[in-house]
Amino acid sequence: MDGRLRHGGSSPLTACTSDRDAAQEWLFLQTSSGGSYAYGVLTLDSVEYTVAFTDHPERQVMHLANGGFAAAWDEGEDSFAGDPPNTALGYKAGDTSGQAIVKLTDIDVKDSTIIYSLEFLEGEIPEGSFDRITLVIDALGLITPSDQGRH
């Protein structure tokens, strides 16, 4: 299993072709047991996997390997590289917690570490280390996961 989503042709994302597998918008959730932010770069440590889920009409959920999520970043017409996702970010650092809305502009994955370049849309987060970070990442086009995308 390569942990990729499939959408259109030879890209790692494959378009849905049947009524039964109607394409849906997939949202993504990443949680980290630590990380840091400095100079427009957010580092998430110890991310076990990325959760992908849909809403109505047919609710679905699956786990994706982080490398597969990153590999799909710039693939296809509706890629995150072409249309960076808006993301809700929540954090906890000691006794402080907060949230912001950000645009994720680039990704790099090294094992269980995910590194994002970002721009703030609403709110801010302080520079430094965090005890916990959660991201809810906006939809990636209309896609259908393949069996290879499951972790």
N, CA, C and O of each residue as an XYZ file, in Angstrom:
604
protein
N       0.843     -1.188      0.000
C       0.000      0.000      0.000
C       0.875      1.233      0.000
O       1.795      1.339      0.811
N       0.601      2.179     -0.908
C       1.431      3.369     -0.978
C       0.821      4.560     -0.270
O       1.443      5.622     -0.231
N      -0.389      4.427      0.299
C      -0.978      5.503      1.077
C      -1.404      6.686      0.257
O      -1.490      7.793      0.788
N      -1.680      6.498     -1.042
C      -2.074      7.624     -1.892
C      -3.564      7.611     -2.176
O      -4.205      6.560     -2.187
N      -4.097      8.792     -2.404
C      -5.440      8.921     -2.929
C      -5.333      8.858     -4.443
O      -4.266      9.135     -4.991
N      -6.388      8.508     -5.120
C      -6.342      8.395     -6.572
C      -7.320      9.379     -7.204
O      -8.460      9.497     -6.754
N      -6.883     10.084     -8.245
C      -7.728     11.072     -8.928
C      -7.221     11.299    -10.332
O      -6.133     11.846    -10.515
N      -7.982     10.894    -11.323
C      -7.700     11.189    -12.726
C      -6.428     10.626    -13.311
O      -5.333     10.988    -12.881
N      -6.555      9.750    -14.279
C      -5.436      9.291    -15.083
C      -4.307      8.685    -14.295
O      -4.517      7.854    -13.411
N      -3.100      9.110    -14.625
C      -1.919      8.506    -14.026
C      -1.491      9.190    -12.731
O      -0.509      8.777    -12.114
N      -2.204     10.219    -12.315
C      -1.828     10.887    -11.065
C      -2.194     10.003     -9.883
O      -2.930      9.030    -10.052
N      -1.689     10.322     -8.668
C      -2.016      9.503     -7.515
C      -3.446      9.687     -7.034
O      -3.828      9.072     -6.038
N      -4.223     10.477     -7.674
C      -5.636     10.630     -7.338
C      -6.452     10.161     -8.539
O      -6.151     10.550     -9.667
N      -7.474      9.337     -8.326
C      -8.220      8.758     -9.445
C      -9.678      9.192     -9.443
O     -10.351      9.057     -8.421
N     -10.168      9.696    -10.525
C     -11.536     10.210    -10.593
C     -12.532      9.075    -10.442
O     -12.298      7.953    -10.893
N     -13.617      9.381     -9.816
C     -14.684      8.416     -9.644
C     -15.411      8.227    -10.961
O     -15.682      9.196    -11.669
N     -15.730      6.973    -11.296
C     -16.366      6.718    -12.585
C     -17.701      6.017    -12.473
O     -18.351      5.805    -13.496
N     -18.143      5.648    -11.287
C     -19.425      4.960    -11.174
C     -20.327      5.685    -10.191
O     -19.859      6.416     -9.318
N     -21.653      5.468    -10.349
C     -22.606      6.091     -9.437
C     -22.396      5.610     -8.011
O     -22.529      6.382     -7.062
N     -22.065      4.328     -7.862
C     -21.857      3.757     -6.540
C     -20.700      4.439     -5.824
O     -20.748      4.627     -4.609
N     -19.677      4.807     -6.556
C     -18.492      5.436     -5.976
C     -18.486      6.933     -6.235
O     -17.437      7.513     -6.515
N     -19.651      7.561     -6.142
C     -19.748      8.981     -6.460
C     -18.645      9.773     -5.747
O     -18.389      9.582     -4.558
N     -18.015     10.646     -6.491
C     -16.930     11.462     -5.939
C     -17.470     12.344     -4.826
O     -18.589     12.852     -4.895
N     -16.646     12.513     -3.800
C     -17.025     13.345     -2.674
C     -15.853     14.227     -2.295
O     -14.704     13.955     -2.643
N     -16.168     15.285     -1.576
C     -15.097     16.122     -1.030
C     -14.580     15.457      0.233
O     -15.341     15.094      1.130
N     -13.260     15.308      0.277
C     -12.614     14.707      1.441
C     -11.919     15.799      2.243
O     -11.196     16.626      1.686
N     -12.141     15.798      3.552
C     -11.457     16.673      4.492
C     -10.400     15.832      5.207
O     -10.483     14.604      5.228
N      -9.406     16.502      5.792
C      -8.288     15.791      6.382
C      -8.015     16.304      7.792
O      -8.132     17.499      8.062
N      -7.653     15.393      8.682
C      -7.361     15.714     10.070
C      -5.983     15.173     10.413
O      -5.675     14.012     10.143
N      -5.155     16.024     11.009
C      -3.839     15.611     11.475
C      -3.676     16.075     12.912
O      -3.962     17.227     13.237
N      -3.215     15.171     13.773
C      -2.941     15.526     15.155
C      -1.485     15.204     15.465
O      -0.930     14.214     14.989
N      -0.895     16.055     16.260
C       0.514     15.931     16.581
C       0.698     16.040     18.088
O       0.063     16.864     18.746
N       1.570     15.201     18.623
C       1.841     15.258     20.062
C       2.968     16.230     20.378
O       3.545     16.187     21.464
N       3.275     17.093     19.444
C       4.292     18.119     19.655
C       4.663     18.751     18.341
O       4.311     18.248     17.274
N       5.364     19.838     18.418
C       5.778     20.518     17.200
C       6.240     21.915     17.510
O       6.410     22.296     18.668
N       6.441     22.676     16.447
C       6.929     24.044     16.623
C       6.511     24.906     15.439
O       6.118     24.406     14.385
N       6.610     26.214     15.646
C       6.340     27.188     14.585
C       7.393     28.295     14.660
O       7.690     28.813     15.737
N       7.950     28.649     13.500
C       8.876     29.783     13.409
C       8.975     30.221     11.956
O       9.088     29.390     11.055
N       8.932     31.519     11.735
C       9.187     32.135     10.430
C       8.372     31.510      9.292
O       8.912     31.233      8.221
N       7.076     31.289      9.526
C       6.204     30.778      8.475
C       6.288     29.285      8.246
O       5.721     28.780      7.277
N       6.990     28.556      9.125
C       7.131     27.109      8.975
C       6.568     26.419     10.218
O       7.008     26.683     11.337
N       5.594     25.534     10.011
C       4.981     24.763     11.073
C       5.481     23.330     10.975
O       5.375     22.705      9.920
N       6.024     22.810     12.064
C       6.522     21.437     12.110
C       5.656     20.637     13.068
O       5.524     20.983     14.242
N       5.067     19.563     12.555
C       4.273     18.644     13.364
C       5.110     17.401     13.615
O       5.544     16.745     12.668
N       5.340     17.070     14.880
C       6.102     15.880     15.239
C       5.153     14.740     15.609
O       4.041     14.976     16.083
N       5.594     13.528     15.393
C       4.871     12.321     15.824
C       3.442     12.250     15.283
O       2.508     11.966     16.033
N       3.270     12.506     13.990
C       1.968     12.347     13.337
C       1.908     10.909     12.841
O       2.652     10.538     11.934
N       1.029     10.092     13.427
C       0.973      8.681     13.069
C       0.400      8.461     11.675
O       0.891      7.608     10.937
N      -0.624      9.212     11.305
C      -1.298      9.082     10.013
C      -2.196     10.295      9.823
O      -2.388     11.092     10.742
N      -2.735     10.423      8.633
C      -3.694     11.472      8.307
C      -5.066     10.811      8.194
O      -5.212      9.801      7.505
N      -6.067     11.372      8.863
C      -7.430     10.871      8.767
C      -8.120     11.626      7.635
O      -8.082     12.856      7.595
N      -8.745     10.901      6.723
C      -9.544     11.500      5.648
C     -11.004     11.142      5.919
O     -11.308     10.010      6.296
N     -11.915     12.114      5.724
C     -13.323     11.829      5.963
C     -14.204     12.673      5.055
O     -13.801     13.735      4.582
N     -15.412     12.179      4.822
C     -16.404     12.888      4.018
C     -17.615     13.183      4.888
O     -17.749     12.666      5.998
N     -18.487     14.022      4.361
C     -19.748     14.335      5.027
C     -20.874     13.721      4.194
O     -20.697     12.654      3.606
N     -21.990     14.364      4.142
C     -23.156     13.872      3.401
C     -22.830     13.686      1.932
O     -21.922     14.376      1.468
N     -23.444     12.866      1.182
C     -24.528     11.989      1.636
C     -24.011     10.651      2.170
O     -24.718      9.980      2.922
N     -22.828     10.263      1.807
C     -22.287      8.971      2.228
C     -21.038      9.208      3.063
O     -19.963      9.470      2.523
N     -21.181      9.116      4.367
C     -20.048      9.373      5.264
C     -19.035      8.237      5.172
O     -19.388      7.062      5.270
N     -17.777      8.608      4.981
C     -16.692      7.639      4.904
C     -15.508      8.177      5.699
O     -15.365      9.387      5.875
N     -14.664      7.268      6.177
C     -13.460      7.668      6.898
C     -12.374      6.639      6.630
O     -12.658      5.450      6.483
N     -11.133      7.098      6.567
C     -10.006      6.188      6.403
C      -8.740      6.862      6.910
O      -8.684      8.082      7.065
N      -7.734      6.050      7.162
C      -6.412      6.538      7.539
C      -5.521      6.511      6.318
O      -5.559      5.556      5.541
N      -4.714      7.555      6.136
C      -3.760      7.630      5.037
C      -2.351      7.724      5.595
O      -2.111      8.384      6.606
N      -1.430      7.059      4.929
C      -0.027      7.230      5.275
C       0.359      8.677      4.982
O      -0.066      9.231      3.968
N       1.148      9.292      5.841
C       1.535     10.696      5.657
C       2.259     10.919      4.333
O       2.047     11.936      3.672
N       3.107      9.979      3.945
C       3.820     10.109      2.674
C       2.880     10.120      1.487
O       3.110     10.846      0.520
N       1.826      9.326      1.548
C       0.831      9.312      0.476
C       0.051     10.611      0.402
O      -0.251     11.098     -0.688
N      -0.277     11.176      1.565
C      -0.955     12.473      1.598
C      -0.065     13.532      0.959
O      -0.537     14.336      0.155
N       1.210     13.538      1.309
C       2.150     14.518      0.753
C       2.348     14.307     -0.742
O       2.450     15.280     -1.489
N       2.406     13.052     -1.196
C       2.615     12.759     -2.613
C       1.463     13.280     -3.459
O       1.661     13.656     -4.614
N       0.263     13.306     -2.894
C      -0.910     13.779     -3.630
C      -1.017     15.305     -3.648
O      -1.871     15.853     -4.344
N      -0.162     15.993     -2.894
C      -0.247     17.447     -2.726
C      -0.267     18.196     -4.053
O      -1.059     19.122     -4.222
N       0.586     17.814     -4.992
C       0.687     18.575     -6.250
C       0.240     17.776     -7.468
O       0.627     18.089     -8.594
N      -0.570     16.751     -7.249
C      -1.052     15.928     -8.355
C      -2.476     16.305     -8.736
O      -3.304     16.580     -7.867
N      -2.758     16.317    -10.020
C      -4.115     16.554    -10.508
C      -4.428     18.021    -10.714
O      -3.682     18.913    -10.309
N      -5.581     18.239    -11.370
C      -6.014     19.606    -11.690
C      -6.410     20.401    -10.449
O      -6.171     21.606    -10.380
N      -7.013     19.731     -9.472
C      -7.500     20.404     -8.269
C      -6.565     20.158     -7.086
O      -7.027     19.902     -5.974
N      -5.268     20.233     -7.317
C      -4.297     19.903     -6.275
C      -4.185     21.019     -5.237
O      -4.564     22.165     -5.481
N      -3.654     20.648     -4.075
C      -3.373     21.645     -3.048
C      -2.264     22.594     -3.497
O      -2.241     23.751     -3.078
N      -1.354     22.129     -4.332
C      -0.293     23.019     -4.826
C      -0.890     24.148     -5.661
O      -0.434     25.289     -5.581
N      -1.901     23.837     -6.457
C      -2.548     24.845     -7.294
C      -3.560     25.692     -6.548
O      -3.788     26.848     -6.905
N      -4.163     25.135     -5.526
C      -5.175     25.823     -4.734
C      -4.946     25.453     -3.262
O      -5.618     24.568     -2.734
N      -3.989     26.134     -2.595
C      -3.622     25.768     -1.223
C      -4.827     25.739     -0.283
O      -5.689     26.616     -0.339
N      -4.877     24.735      0.570
C      -6.046     24.567      1.437
C      -6.063     25.531      2.618
O      -5.029     25.847      3.207
N      -7.268     25.987      2.941
C      -7.487     26.679      4.195
C      -7.545     25.615      5.278
O      -8.043     24.513      5.049
N      -7.037     25.947      6.454
C      -6.910     24.952      7.512
C      -7.189     25.591      8.860
O      -6.693     26.676      9.165
N      -7.994     24.898      9.667
C      -8.179     25.302     11.060
C      -7.064     24.658     11.865
O      -6.849     23.449     11.783
N      -6.364     25.456     12.633
C      -5.233     24.992     13.428
C      -5.536     25.290     14.890
O      -5.823     26.431     15.252
N      -5.470     24.265     15.722
C      -5.610     24.445     17.166
C      -4.328     23.986     17.837
O      -3.709     23.016     17.399
N      -3.923     24.676     18.900
C      -2.668     24.309     19.565
C      -2.803     24.437     21.078
O      -3.671     25.139     21.597
N      -1.905     23.728     21.762
C      -1.753     23.847     23.202
C      -0.260     23.908     23.477
O       0.506     23.076     22.993
N       0.141     24.893     24.253
C       1.543     25.071     24.655
C       1.544     25.414     26.133
O       1.251     26.548     26.510
N       1.872     24.440     26.971
C       1.804     24.671     28.413
C       0.379     24.967     28.830
O      -0.529     24.182     28.555
N       0.175     26.109     29.503
C      -1.164     26.515     29.936
C      -1.892     27.353     28.893
O      -3.019     27.789     29.126
N      -1.260     27.580     27.749
C      -1.834     28.426     26.701
C      -2.393     27.563     25.573
O      -1.798     26.555     25.192
N      -3.526     27.969     25.058
C      -4.081     27.304     23.880
C      -4.687     28.365     22.982
O      -4.968     29.480     23.423
N      -4.885     28.019     21.739
C      -5.465     28.973     20.800
C      -5.718     28.325     19.464
O      -5.543     27.119     19.290
N      -6.132     29.142     18.531
C      -6.455     28.654     17.204
C      -6.226     29.756     16.178
O      -6.144     30.939     16.505
N      -6.126     29.325     14.935
C      -5.965     30.254     13.819
C      -6.475     29.569     12.567
O      -6.593     28.344     12.517
N      -6.773     30.361     11.567
C      -7.081     29.841     10.233
C      -5.880     30.186      9.364
O      -5.470     31.344      9.282
N      -5.324     29.177      8.721
C      -4.119     29.363      7.921
C      -4.322     28.791      6.523
O      -5.242     28.009      6.281
N      -3.457     29.190      5.625
C      -3.372     28.595      4.295
C      -2.054     27.834      4.256
O      -0.988     28.412      4.470
N      -2.132     26.526      3.978
C      -0.929     25.699      3.877
C      -0.395     25.798      2.455
O      -1.073     25.384      1.516
N       0.796     26.336      2.281
C       1.307     26.605      0.936
C       2.306     25.576      0.433
O       2.587     25.537     -0.765
N       2.856     24.735      1.317
C       3.807     23.705      0.888
C       3.893     22.647      1.977
O       3.560     22.904      3.134
N       4.344     21.453      1.596
C       4.436     20.335      2.540
C       5.724     19.559      2.308
O       6.211     19.457      1.182
N       6.266     19.016      3.390
C       7.385     18.078      3.326
C       7.147     17.059      4.440
O       6.764     17.425      5.551
N       7.374     15.792      4.139
C       7.167     14.739      5.133
C       8.452     13.949      5.299
O       9.082     13.538      4.325
N       8.821     13.749      6.546
C       9.970     12.906      6.897
C       9.495     11.960      7.982
O       9.435     12.327      9.156
N       9.157     10.733      7.583
C       8.612      9.732      8.502
C       7.356     10.274      9.180
O       6.364     10.533      8.499
N       7.371     10.452     10.501
C       6.174     10.934     11.200
C       6.209     12.438     11.449
O       5.397     12.960     12.213
N       7.144     13.135     10.807
C       7.222     14.595     10.915
C       6.693     15.225      9.631
O       7.132     14.885      8.532
N       5.747     16.145      9.783
C       5.181     16.867      8.642
C       5.540     18.335      8.807
O       5.320     18.919      9.868
N       6.092     18.927      7.756
C       6.519     20.325      7.786
C       5.716     21.099      6.745
O       5.705     20.741      5.567
N       5.045     22.162      7.188
C       4.237     23.000      6.310
C       4.800     24.418      6.265
O       5.270     24.942      7.275
N       4.746     25.027      5.092
C       4.863     26.479      4.977
C       3.434     26.993      5.060
O       2.516     26.372      4.524
N       3.241     28.120      5.726
C       1.869     28.601      5.881
C       1.785     30.116      5.871
O       2.769     30.826      6.075
N       0.567     30.581      5.623
C       0.217     32.004      5.707
C      -0.992     32.111      6.627
O      -1.890     31.271      6.565
N      -1.026     33.136      7.482
C      -2.158     33.327      8.381
C      -3.286     34.046      7.655
O      -3.058     35.040      6.965
N      -4.515     33.532      7.817
C      -5.706     34.175      7.266
C      -6.497     34.865      8.376
O      -6.999     35.974      8.193
N      -6.606     34.197      9.535
C      -7.264     34.765     10.716
C      -6.508     34.298     11.948
O      -6.170     33.120     12.065
N      -6.244     35.214     12.861
C      -5.545     34.860     14.081
C      -4.062     34.623     13.831
O      -3.567     34.810     12.720
N      -3.371     34.215     14.871
C      -1.941     33.916     14.800
C      -1.629     32.869     15.849
O      -2.433     32.606     16.743
N      -0.453     32.275     15.732
C       0.058     31.398     16.773
C       1.440     31.898     17.144
O       2.145     32.450     16.299
N       1.842     31.714     18.398
C       3.157     32.220     18.798
C       4.279     31.347     18.238
O       4.091     30.155     17.993
N       5.428     31.950     18.043
C       6.593     31.160     17.653
C       7.041     30.360     18.855
O       6.914     30.815     19.992
N       7.563     29.172     18.612
C       8.047     28.321     19.691
C       7.511     26.919     19.571
O       7.037     26.502     18.514
N       7.594     26.185     20.687
C       7.205     24.779     20.733
C       5.785     24.620     21.252
O       5.275     25.465     21.987
N       5.154     23.510     20.848
C       3.788     23.195     21.255
C       3.726     21.788     21.823
O       4.499     20.913     21.435
N       2.788     21.581     22.755
C       2.549     20.249     23.313
C       1.639     19.437     22.399
O       1.773     18.217     22.308
N       0.718     20.111     21.726
C      -0.248     19.437     20.861
C      -0.681     20.408     19.769
O      -0.884     21.597     20.018
N      -0.820     19.874     18.540
C      -1.324     20.658     17.414
C      -2.314     19.790     16.651
O      -2.057     18.611     16.408
N      -3.437     20.371     16.278
C      -4.436     19.683     15.469
C      -4.748     20.537     14.254
O      -4.964     21.743     14.374
N      -4.771     19.909     13.076
C      -5.134     20.582     11.838
C      -6.371     19.919     11.242
O      -6.448     18.692     11.170
N      -7.341     20.732     10.815
C      -8.460     20.256     10.011
C      -8.289     20.946      8.668
O      -8.440     22.162      8.553
N      -7.968     20.145      7.649
C      -7.566     20.658      6.343
C      -8.738     20.597      5.376
O      -9.420     19.579      5.261
N      -8.954     21.711      4.683
C     -10.045     21.874      3.734
C     -10.035     20.783      2.672
O      -9.046     20.072      2.492
N     -11.146     20.672      1.984
C     -11.365     19.621      0.990
C     -10.373     19.671     -0.162
O      -9.942     20.739     -0.597
N     -10.026     18.484     -0.640
C      -9.187     18.319     -1.825
C     -10.079     17.906     -2.969
O     -10.266     16.714     -3.209
N     -10.636     18.875     -3.683
C     -11.442     18.592     -4.867
C     -12.487     17.532     -4.625
O     -12.861     17.264     -3.483
N     -12.953     16.935     -5.684
C     -13.878     15.824     -5.605
C     -13.095     14.586     -5.958
O     -12.714     14.396     -7.113
N     -12.851     13.743     -4.977
C     -11.976     12.605     -5.192
C     -12.595     11.327     -4.661
O     -13.542     11.358     -3.875
N     -12.062     10.228     -5.090
C     -12.438      8.924     -4.593
C     -11.183      8.226     -4.130
O     -10.236      8.106     -4.907
N     -11.137      7.756     -2.882
C      -9.943      7.066     -2.431
C      -9.855      5.687     -3.031
O     -10.872      5.017     -3.211
N      -8.658      5.260     -3.342
C      -8.455      3.888     -3.794
C      -8.132      3.030     -2.587
O      -7.850      3.554     -1.509
N      -8.171      1.749     -2.753
C      -7.781      0.851     -1.662
C      -6.337      1.095     -1.261
O      -5.969      0.836     -0.116
N      -5.510      1.588     -2.175
C      -4.113      1.852     -1.858
C      -3.972      3.029     -0.916
O      -2.927      3.181     -0.283
N      -4.999      3.875     -0.803
C      -4.916      5.035      0.078
C      -5.163      4.702      1.523
O      -4.928      5.535      2.398
N      -5.637      3.490      1.801
C      -5.964      3.136      3.179
C      -4.736      2.687      3.918
O      -3.861      2.016      3.372
N      -4.690      3.068      5.161
C      -3.532      2.748      6.001
C      -3.972      1.802      7.090
O      -3.158      1.396      7.920
